[in-house]
Amino acid sequence: MTIPDEVQARAARLRDLLNYHSYRYYVLDAPEISDAEYDALFNELKRLEEQYPELRTPDSPTQRVGGAVLDRFEKVPHPEPMLSLGNAFNVEELYAWRERFLRLLPEELTADLAYVVEPKIDGLTVVLHYHDGVFTVGATRGDGYVGEDITVNLRTVRDLPLRIPVAPGQRPPGGPEGLPLVTVARPPRRLVVRGEAYMTLADFQRFQAEQEAAGGKVYANPRNTAAGALRNLDSSVAASRPLHLWAYSVVVVEDSEFTPTSQWEALAFLHALGFPVTPQSRRFTDFAAVVRFVEAWADQRHSLPYETDGLVIKLDDFALQQRLGYVGKDPRWAVAYKYPSEEAITRLLEIRVNVGRTGTINPYAVLEPVSVGGVTVQHATLHNLDYIRDNDIRVGDMVAVKRAGEVIPQVLRPLVELRTGQEQVWEMPSRCPVCGEPVVQPEGEVAFYCTNSACPAQLVRGVEHFVSRGAMDIEGFGIRQAELFVEKGYIKDLADIYYLPWDEILQLEGYGEKRVANLRAAIEAAKSRPLARVLTALGIRGVGGTVAEALADHFGSVWRLMEATPEEITAIPGIGPKLASSIRNWFSHPQNRRVIEKLAAAGVRLAEEPPAEAAGPQPLAGQTWVITGTLPTLSREAATALIKAHGGKVTGSVSAKTSYLLAGEKPGSKLDAARKLGVPVVDEATLLRMIGREGSSS
């Protein structure tokens, strides 16, 4: 098919614009256009590529969404060996490293030495190939000589530039302090870059929580999570995880308008091309200053948003690096300074379980006390049964335990070579250790659950959730009241909140007549909360505000939902078989059904009121909306109410039937899904304009 010249030119322009604005958003955190404007450009390019498939190029932003499934990884020889570094574990060894290379250099070359110090990021080393500015191949480090081709996965990493330079002829803001001025108007004919793919600690903790809540696989650390995504044959796995990149080394550069002669210039060159370069890198001309920086970094590294186990110190000048060469597989001109390990070895004495708010049965390790990172550790998480089995962790094992920053200590692995034969394989208990009810494992999930909502182990947290602002919103009722009333035996299930013995409570210290009257009034007022609030408050696994809204809209009452089949529940857009099974299991438990009956007897609203005739214009009539991220002024609940009040419907996940995605800050995977499906993305201001409330957020 012949493609008109103007179409080819437009597609090229759209690719340039989208790559540039993606760089501004993901790397610089300084967007120049709104999400809606970006999406309009993206959807225009997507339509052109669908009409003319020959327009689809490797650097097209539409290739970031993943989806390709490979049979296996091809091998990629590296243009130069990707070798490891020697280590120094204290200041004396650092000085010894310097003395070794000084002896190999003529005295006249040692007068003005400079050093570059960079964080040693705990991620997956990647090697990136560019030809005429286009990203063509990405590989793992492999054995240092040959890596695996993970190009399709790396294309999903948002801050990896698919075409360089990202902003031709401009100097990007940011970067390390004192970085020299480099501007690049055209790309090198050939460029090979070494970098590190990683996941931030905050993203990792959110990912772990989501996986555990969904009964999915959990990982030992951010590095394993990033590596597992990038070395997966299905690129949609990488696309679904919040992966990032730091570039730190120029391996090959050919036919370039600027060729770096030092490591510091190389970082400036990479930064000018549009690669993310860690701002924590520094250059020193005094080795004593290097040592002071290294010593101070021991505490500072814990404030970083990503994991690092040390620093890399490099002689800056490339000519001196080449002159010094290697000893074995280690470069003489660089060394990794490693801080004391935040891992420790101790014995696993026992495996116990606790019960989470939603009934998850969570195994944890009881350890011989051991100091890890300056803190005495006696307990550590084991995540779930699959984690224990996959790592072959047994009671009695000597195990490696890690504590990084504020992350909960965890058992990493057993030391199999130290086994005596007395170690015991652990099995999940068949009944809840607290209430004695059977423990269940839903089909296709990793986690086990106690489905008894009245289980004392989950009751306090369940009550706290029930009365919280996003649920029944009972003012003056918080975790302290939940703990006290459960301890006193006043609350044995969630419905007992509406049957509290007020005469007895009046006798408690701190509960005078006015306080009790206010609390009673707040509880009474909560009886009229909408059905969606009640469904949220029940604490059914996987049912948050958005899903609860969808269930309330579809079924109209708790009674209809209680009798619904999994097939009827999955008929709701955005609700899959696992969530439907979770809902059905909760309502099938006799104790939970008794809670519903007690709520009804107390006068709690368990059905939607018949919809009143619309009082005003319905500009969103017939539209289906999804909400993601944090909006500037509206809560998610308020935004949902606005959309519904103007005729729209709100669902929990993006599909081809979604009319609009309302996106705020940190939108997550729903934004990627919307872009993939061509769903328009709007911000809060656009929603307000659509319903005739421009300039208002009240």
C-alpha positions in Angstrom: 0.0 0.0 0.0 1.4 3.4 -1.0 1.5 5.8 2.0 1.0 9.4 1.1 4.0 11.6 1.9 1.9 13.9 4.2 0.8 10.8 6.2 4.4 9.6 6.6 5.5 13.1 7.7 2.7 13.3 10.2 3.5 9.9 11.7 7.1 10.9 12.0 6.2 14.2 13.7 3.8 12.4 16.1 6.5 9.9 17.1 8.9 12.7 17.8 6.4 14.6 19.8 5.3 11.6 21.9 8.8 10.5 22.6 9.7 14.0 23.7 6.6 14.4 25.9 7.1 11.0 27.4 10.7 12.0 28.3 9.4 15.2 29.9 6.8 13.2 31.9 8.7 10.1 33.0 12.3 11.2 33.2 12.2 14.9 34.0 8.8 14.9 35.9 8.1 18.2 34.1 5.3 17.6 31.6 4.5 20.4 29.1 1.1 19.1 28.0 -1.9 17.6 29.7 -2.7 13.9 29.7 -5.6 14.6 27.4 -3.4 16.3 24.8 -0.9 13.5 25.0 -3.6 10.9 24.5 -5.0 12.8 21.5 -1.6 12.6 19.9 -1.1 9.0 20.9 -4.5 7.9 19.5 -3.9 9.8 16.2 -0.6 7.9 15.7 -2.3 4.6 16.7 -5.0 5.2 14.1 -2.4 6.0 11.4 -0.4 2.8 12.2 -3.6 0.7 12.1 -4.5 2.1 8.7 -0.9 1.9 7.4 0.9 -0.9 9.3 4.2 -0.1 7.5 4.3 3.1 9.5 4.9 1.2 12.7 8.6 1.7 13.6 10.7 0.3 16.5 10.8 3.8 18.2 7.0 4.3 18.0 5.5 5.0 21.4 2.7 2.5 20.6 5.3 -0.3 21.0 5.6 0.4 24.7 2.5 -1.5 25.8 3.9 -5.0 25.5 2.0 -8.1 24.6 4.4 -10.0 22.5 5.0 -13.6 23.7 8.4 -15.2 22.7 9.2 -18.8 22.4 12.7 -18.2 23.9 15.3 -15.5 24.2 17.9 -15.1 21.4 21.6 -14.7 22.3 23.3 -11.3 21.9 27.1 -11.1 21.9 28.3 -7.9 23.6 30.6 -5.6 21.7 32.9 -5.5 24.7 33.0 -7.7 27.8 30.5 -6.6 30.5 32.8 -7.6 33.4 32.3 -7.3 37.2 34.2 -5.1 39.7 36.6 -5.8 42.5 35.3 -4.9 46.0 36.5 -2.8 48.9 34.8 -3.2 52.2 36.5 -0.5 54.3 38.5 2.7 53.9 41.8 0.8 54.2 40.9 -1.4 51.3 39.8 1.7 49.3 43.2 3.3 49.8 44.9 0.0 49.0 43.1 -0.1 45.6 44.3 3.4 44.9 47.9 2.5 45.8 47.8 -0.5 43.4 46.9 1.5 40.3 49.2 4.4 41.3 52.2 2.1 41.2 51.3 1.3 37.5 51.2 4.9 36.3 54.1 7.3 35.6 54.4 9.9 38.3 53.6 12.7 35.9 50.2 11.2 35.2 49.2 11.0 38.9 49.3 14.7 39.7 45.8 15.7 38.7 43.7 12.6 39.0 39.9 12.9 39.2 37.4 10.3 40.3 33.7 9.7 39.6 31.6 8.2 42.4 28.2 6.6 41.4 25.6 4.7 43.4 25.8 0.9 42.9 22.1 0.3 42.0 20.7 -3.1 42.9 18.9 -4.0 39.7 19.4 -5.9 36.4 22.2 -4.8 34.2 21.1 -4.1 30.6 23.0 -3.3 27.4 21.2 -1.0 25.0 22.0 -0.7 21.3 21.1 2.3 19.1 21.6 2.8 15.4 21.1 6.3 13.9 19.4 7.2 17.1 16.8 4.4 17.2 16.7 1.8 20.0 17.2 -1.5 18.2 18.4 -4.2 20.7 18.4 -4.6 24.4 20.1 -7.4 26.2 20.9 -8.7 29.7 24.5 -8.9 30.9 24.4 -12.7 30.8 27.8 -14.2 31.4 29.5 -10.9 30.6 30.3 -11.9 27.0 26.8 -13.0 25.7 23.4 -11.8 26.9 19.8 -12.5 26.2 17.7 -10.4 23.8 15.0 -8.7 25.9 14.3 -5.9 23.5 10.5 -6.2 23.5 10.5 -6.1 27.3 12.8 -3.1 27.5 10.6 -1.1 25.1 7.9 -1.1 27.9 10.2 0.8 30.3 8.8 4.3 30.2 12.0 6.3 30.8 14.1 4.3 28.3 14.3 6.6 25.2 13.2 4.8 22.0 14.9 7.5 19.9 17.8 9.8 20.7 18.5 12.6 21.2 15.2 13.2 22.8 15.5 17.0 22.7 18.0 17.7 19.9 20.2 20.7 20.6 18.8 21.3 24.1 20.4 20.7 27.4 18.0 18.8 29.7 17.5 20.1 33.2 18.6 18.1 36.2 21.4 15.6 36.4 24.3 15.3 38.8 25.7 18.5 40.3 28.5 20.1 38.2 27.8 18.0 35.1 29.6 19.7 32.1 27.5 21.4 29.4 26.9 19.1 26.5 24.2 19.6 23.8 23.7 17.1 21.0 21.8 17.9 17.8 22.1 14.6 16.0 22.5 11.0 17.2 25.7 8.9 16.8 25.6 6.5 14.0 26.1 3.7 16.5 25.8 3.8 20.3 25.9 1.1 22.9 25.0 2.0 26.5 25.2 0.1 29.7 22.6 0.7 32.4 20.6 -0.7 35.3 16.9 -1.5 35.2 15.3 -1.3 38.6 12.1 -0.8 40.7 11.8 1.8 43.4 11.2 0.7 46.9 7.8 2.5 47.1 6.7 0.8 43.8 8.0 -2.6 45.1 6.0 -2.3 48.4 2.9 -1.3 46.5 3.4 -4.2 44.1 3.9 -6.7 46.9 0.8 -5.5 48.7 -1.3 -5.8 45.5 0.1 -9.3 44.8 -0.6 -10.5 48.3 -4.1 -9.0 48.2 -4.8 -10.7 44.9 -3.2 -14.0 46.1 -0.4 -13.7 43.5 3.3 -14.4 43.5 5.5 -12.2 45.7 9.2 -11.6 45.3 12.1 -11.3 47.7 13.2 -7.8 46.7 12.9 -5.1 44.0 15.7 -6.6 42.0 14.1 -10.0 41.6 10.8 -8.3 40.7 12.5 -6.2 37.9 14.5 -9.2 36.7 11.5 -11.4 36.7 9.6 -9.0 34.5 12.4 -8.3 32.0 13.3 -12.0 31.7 9.7 -13.1 31.1 8.8 -14.3 27.6 5.5 -12.4 27.8 6.3 -8.7 27.4 2.9 -7.7 28.9 4.4 -8.7 32.3 7.1 -6.1 32.0 4.6 -3.5 30.7 2.5 -4.1 33.9 5.3 -3.4 36.3 6.7 0.1 37.2 10.2 -0.4 36.0 12.8 2.3 35.6 16.3 2.8 34.2 19.6 4.5 35.0 22.2 4.8 32.3 25.8 5.0 33.5 28.3 3.8 30.8 29.0 4.4 27.1 30.3 1.1 25.8 30.6 2.0 22.1 30.1 5.3 20.3 30.7 5.8 16.5 30.4 8.8 14.2 29.3 11.2 17.0 29.4 15.0 17.1 30.6 14.6 20.6 32.8 11.8 21.9 33.4 11.7 25.7 36.9 11.3 26.9 36.1 10.7 30.6 33.4 9.1 32.7 32.1 12.5 33.8 31.7 13.6 30.2 30.1 10.3 29.4 27.4 10.9 32.0 26.9 14.4 30.6 26.7 12.9 27.0 24.1 10.4 28.1 22.1 13.0 29.9 22.1 15.3 26.9 20.9 12.4 24.7 17.9 12.0 27.0 18.9 9.0 29.1 18.0 9.1 32.8 21.3 9.6 34.8 21.3 9.2 38.6 21.6 12.7 40.2 23.6 11.2 43.1 26.8 10.8 41.0 29.7 13.1 42.0 33.2 14.0 40.6 36.1 14.6 42.9 39.7 15.8 42.3 40.8 15.0 45.9 40.8 11.3 47.0 40.3 12.4 50.6 37.1 13.9 49.5 36.1 10.6 47.9 36.7 8.9 51.2 34.6 11.4 53.2 31.8 11.0 50.7 31.9 7.3 51.0 31.8 7.4 54.8 28.9 9.9 54.8 27.0 7.8 52.2 26.6 4.9 54.7 23.6 6.7 56.2 22.5 8.7 53.2 21.8 5.7 51.0 18.8 4.7 53.1 17.0 7.9 52.0 17.3 6.9 48.3 14.1 5.8 46.6 15.8 2.6 45.3 18.0 -0.1 46.7 21.8 0.2 46.6 24.5 -1.8 48.4 27.4 0.6 47.9 29.2 2.9 45.6 31.3 2.5 42.5 34.5 4.6 42.3 36.0 5.1 38.9 39.1 6.8 37.7 37.6 9.5 35.5 40.0 9.7 32.5 39.3 7.2 29.7 42.9 7.2 28.5 44.1 6.3 32.0 41.5 3.6 32.2 42.7 2.1 29.0 46.3 2.3 30.1 45.6 0.5 33.4 43.4 -2.3 31.8 42.2 -5.3 33.8 43.5 -7.8 36.2 41.7 -11.1 35.6 38.0 -9.9 35.1 38.3 -6.8 37.3 39.2 -3.4 35.9 42.1 -1.8 37.7 40.6 1.7 37.3 37.3 1.0 39.2 36.2 -0.6 42.5 32.9 -1.2 44.2 32.8 0.0 47.8 30.4 -2.4 49.7 28.8 -1.4 53.0 28.3 -3.9 55.8 25.7 -6.4 54.7 22.1 -5.9 55.8 21.7 -9.6 55.6 22.4 -11.9 58.6 22.4 -15.7 59.1 20.3 -17.2 61.9 18.2 -20.3 62.7 14.5 -20.5 61.8 13.0 -21.9 65.0 9.3 -22.0 64.1 6.8 -21.0 61.4 3.6 -19.4 62.7 0.7 -17.7 61.0 -1.3 -14.6 61.6 -4.6 -13.5 60.2 -4.9 -10.3 58.2 -8.0 -8.0 58.1 -9.4 -9.6 55.0 -8.7 -13.1 56.4 -5.4 -13.8 54.7 -3.4 -16.5 56.5 0.2 -15.1 56.6 3.1 -17.3 57.6 6.0 -15.7 59.4 9.3 -17.0 60.8 10.3 -17.1 64.5 14.1 -16.7 64.5 16.9 -16.9 66.9 17.5 -13.2 67.7 20.0 -11.7 65.3 21.3 -8.2 64.6 20.5 -7.1 61.0 21.5 -3.5 60.0 21.8 -2.5 63.6 18.4 -3.8 64.7 17.7 -7.0 66.6 15.3 -9.2 64.5 13.3 -12.1 66.0 10.5 -12.3 63.4 10.5 -12.1 59.6 7.9 -12.5 56.9 7.6 -15.6 54.7 4.9 -14.1 52.5 2.9 -17.3 51.6 3.1 -21.0 51.2 4.3 -20.9 47.6 7.2 -18.6 48.7 8.2 -21.2 51.4 7.9 -24.1 48.9 9.7 -22.3 46.0 12.6 -21.5 48.3 12.5 -24.8 50.1 12.5 -23.1 53.5 12.2 -25.6 56.4 11.8 -25.3 60.2 15.2 -25.7 61.7 17.1 -24.3 58.7 19.9 -21.8 59.0 18.5 -18.9 56.9 19.6 -15.6 55.4 17.5 -12.7 56.7 17.4 -9.2 55.2 16.2 -5.9 56.5 16.6 -2.9 54.1 15.7 0.5 55.4 12.2 0.5 56.8 11.1 -2.7 55.0 9.8 -5.5 57.2 12.5 -8.2 57.7 12.2 -11.2 55.5 13.7 -14.6 55.1 15.5 -14.7 51.8 16.7 -18.3 51.5 17.9 -21.4 53.5 21.5 -22.4 53.7 21.0 -25.9 52.3 24.6 -26.9 52.7 24.3 -26.5 56.5 21.3 -28.9 56.9 21.6 -31.7 59.4 18.7 -33.8 58.3 16.6 -32.7 61.3 14.8 -29.9 59.4 11.1 -30.2 58.8 8.9 -29.3 55.8 6.1 -26.9 56.9 2.5 -27.2 55.8 -0.3 -24.6 56.0 -2.8 -25.3 58.8 -6.2 -26.6 57.7 -8.0 -24.5 60.2 -7.7 -20.9 61.3 -5.5 -20.9 64.4 -7.7 -18.3 66.1 -11.3 -19.1 65.4 -11.0 -22.8 64.2 -12.9 -22.2 61.0 -11.6 -24.0 57.9 -8.9 -22.4 55.9 -9.5 -22.2 52.1 -7.3 -21.5 49.1 -9.3 -20.1 46.2 -8.6 -21.7 42.8 -5.7 -20.1 41.0 -4.6 -18.1 44.0 -1.5 -18.3 46.2 -2.9 -17.1 49.4 -5.0 -19.0 52.0 -7.9 -17.4 53.8 -10.1 -17.6 56.9 -13.5 -16.5 55.6 -15.1 -16.0 59.0 -15.5 -12.2 59.3 -16.1 -12.7 63.0 -12.7 -14.2 63.6 -11.2 -12.4 66.5 -7.8 -12.0 64.8 -9.3 -10.0 62.0 -12.2 -8.4 63.9 -10.4 -5.4 65.3 -9.0 -4.4 61.9 -12.3 -5.3 60.3 -14.2 -2.9 62.7 -11.6 -0.2 62.1 -12.2 -0.6 58.4 -16.0 -0.7 58.8 -16.2 2.6 60.6 -13.5 4.4 58.4 -14.2 7.4 56.3 -14.2 5.5 53.0 -16.8 3.0 54.4 -19.5 3.8 57.0 -17.7 7.0 58.1 -18.7 6.9 61.8 -17.1 10.0 63.4 -15.4 9.4 66.8 -15.0 5.7 66.2 -11.5 4.6 65.4 -8.9 1.9 66.2 -8.9 2.6 69.9 -12.6 2.1 70.2 -12.4 -1.0 68.0 -9.7 -2.5 70.3 -11.5 -1.6 73.5 -15.0 -2.8 72.4 -13.6 -6.1 71.0 -11.6 -6.6 74.2 -14.6 -6.0 76.4 -16.7 -8.4 74.4 -19.1 -5.8 73.2 -18.3 -6.5 69.6 -18.2 -10.1 68.4 -19.0 -9.4 64.7 -19.3 -6.3 62.6 -23.0 -5.9 63.1 -22.5 -5.6 66.9 -21.4 -2.0 66.2 -25.2 -1.2 66.1 -26.0 -3.2 69.3 -23.5 -1.7 71.7 -24.4 -1.8 75.5 -24.4 1.9 76.1 -25.2 1.6 79.8 -22.0 -0.3 80.3 -20.0 2.0 78.0 -21.0 4.9 80.2 -19.2 3.3 83.1 -15.9 3.2 81.2 -13.2 5.7 81.9 -13.2 8.6 79.5 -16.8 7.9 78.2 -19.0 10.6 79.6 -22.6 11.3 78.6 -21.7 13.8 75.9 -19.1 11.6 74.3 -21.4 8.6 74.3 -24.3 10.6 73.0 -22.1 11.9 70.1 -20.9 8.3 69.3 -24.5 6.9 69.4 -25.6 9.7 67.0 -22.8 9.0 64.6 -23.6 5.3 64.6 -27.3 6.0 64.1 -26.5 8.3 61.2 -24.4 5.7 59.5 -27.4 3.4 59.1 -28.5 5.5 56.1 -25.2 5.3 54.2 -25.6 4.2 50.5 -25.4 0.5 49.7 -22.0 0.9 48.1 -20.6 2.1 51.4 -22.0 -0.9 53.2 -20.5 -3.3 50.6 -17.1 -1.5 51.0 -17.4 -1.6 54.8 -17.9 -5.4 54.9 -14.3 -5.9 54.1 -14.8 -8.5 51.3 -11.5 -9.2 49.8 -11.0 -7.2 46.6 -14.1 -5.1 47.1 -13.1 -1.4 47.4 -15.1 1.7 46.7 -15.2 1.4 42.9 -16.1 -2.3 42.8 -18.7 -1.7 45.5 -20.3 1.0 43.4 -20.5 -1.4 40.4 -22.1 -4.2 42.6 -24.6 -1.8 44.1 -25.6 -0.4 40.6 -25.9 -3.9 39.1 -27.8 -5.8 41.9 -29.5 -3.0 43.8 -29.6 -4.8 47.1 -27.4 -7.0 49.4 -30.1 -9.7 49.1 -29.8 -10.0 45.4 -26.0 -10.0 45.6 -26.1 -12.7 48.3 -27.8 -15.1 46.0 -25.9 -14.2 42.8 -23.9 -16.8 41.0 -20.2 -16.2 40.1 -21.4 -16.0 36.4 -23.9 -13.2 37.3 -21.2 -11.3 39.2 -18.6 -11.6 36.3 -21.2 -10.1 34.0 -20.3 -6.7 35.6 -17.5 -5.0 33.5 -14.2 -5.1 35.4 -15.0 -8.0 37.7 -13.2 -11.2 36.8 -13.6 -14.8 38.0 -11.2 -14.5 41.0 -13.0 -11.5 42.4 -16.4 -13.0 41.7 -15.3 -16.2 43.6 -14.1 -14.1 46.5 -17.5 -12.3 46.7 -19.4 -15.5 46.5 -17.3 -17.2 49.1 -17.8 -14.4 51.6 -21.6 -14.5 51.2 -21.7 -18.3 51.4 -20.2 -18.3 54.9 -23.1 -18.7 57.5 -21.5 -16.3 60.0 -21.3 -13.6 57.3 -24.9 -14.1 56.4 -25.8 -13.7 60.0 -24.0 -10.4 60.0 -26.1 -9.2 57.1 -29.3 -10.3 58.9 -28.2 -8.4 62.0 -27.4 -5.3 60.0 -30.9 -5.4 58.4 -32.5 -5.9 61.8 -30.6 -2.8 63.1 -32.0 -0.7 60.3 -28.9 -0.4 58.1 -29.7 0.5 54.5 -29.1 -2.6 52.4 -30.8 -1.7 49.2 -30.5 1.2 46.8 -33.3 3.7 46.8 -35.3 3.9 43.6 -33.6 6.4 41.4 -35.2 9.8 41.4 -36.0 11.5 38.2 -33.0 13.5 37.0 -33.2 17.1 38.4 -30.9 18.6 35.8 -29.0 18.0 32.5 -27.5 14.6 32.0 -24.5 15.3 29.7 -22.8 12.0 30.6 -25.8 9.8 29.9 -24.9 6.5 28.4 -21.2 6.9 29.2 -19.0 4.5 31.2 -16.2 6.0 33.2 -13.2 4.6 35.1 -11.3 6.7 37.7 -7.6 6.3 38.5 -4.9 8.2 40.5 -5.3 11.1 42.9 -7.4 14.0 41.6 -6.4 17.6 42.5 -9.5 18.5 44.5 -12.1 15.8 44.2 -12.0 12.6 46.2 -12.7 9.4 44.2 -16.1 9.1 45.9 -17.0 12.7 45.0 -15.9 12.2 41.4 -18.0 9.1 41.2 -21.0 10.9 42.7 -20.6 13.7 40.1 -20.4 11.4 37.2 -23.5 9.4 38.3 -25.4 12.6 39.1 -24.9 13.7 35.5 -26.0 10.4 33.9 -22.8 8.5 33.8 -21.8 5.1 35.1 -18.5 4.3 37.0 -16.8 0.9 36.7 -13.6 -0.5 38.2 -11.5 -1.4 35.2 -10.8 -0.2 31.7 -12.3 -2.1 28.7 -13.2 -1.4 25.1 -16.6 -0.2 26.4 -15.1 2.5 28.6 -16.0 6.0 27.4 -13.5 8.0 29.4 -10.7 7.4 31.9 -10.6 10.2 34.6 -6.9 10.3 35.6 -5.1 12.1 38.4 -1.5 11.9 39.7 0.1 8.4 39.8 -2.5 6.8 37.6 -0.9 3.3 37.4 -1.7 0.5 35.0 -5.2 1.7 34.1 -3.7 4.6 32.2 -1.6 2.1 30.1 -4.7 0.0 29.5 -6.6 3.1 28.3 -3.9 4.1 25.9 -3.7 0.6 24.6 -7.4 0.5 23.9 -7.6 4.1 22.6 -9.9 5.2 25.5 -9.9 9.0 25.9 -8.1 10.2 29.0 -9.3 13.3 30.7 -8.4 15.3 33.9 -10.6 16.7 36.6 -10.8 20.1 34.9 -12.1 18.5 31.7 -14.8 16.5 33.7 -16.0 19.7 35.3 -16.2 21.4 31.9 -18.2 18.5 30.5 -20.8 18.7 33.2 -21.0 22.5 33.0 -19.0 23.3 36.1 -15.9 24.8 34.5 -13.6 26.5 37.0 -15.4 24.8 39.9 -14.4 21.9 42.1 -17.0 22.2 44.8 
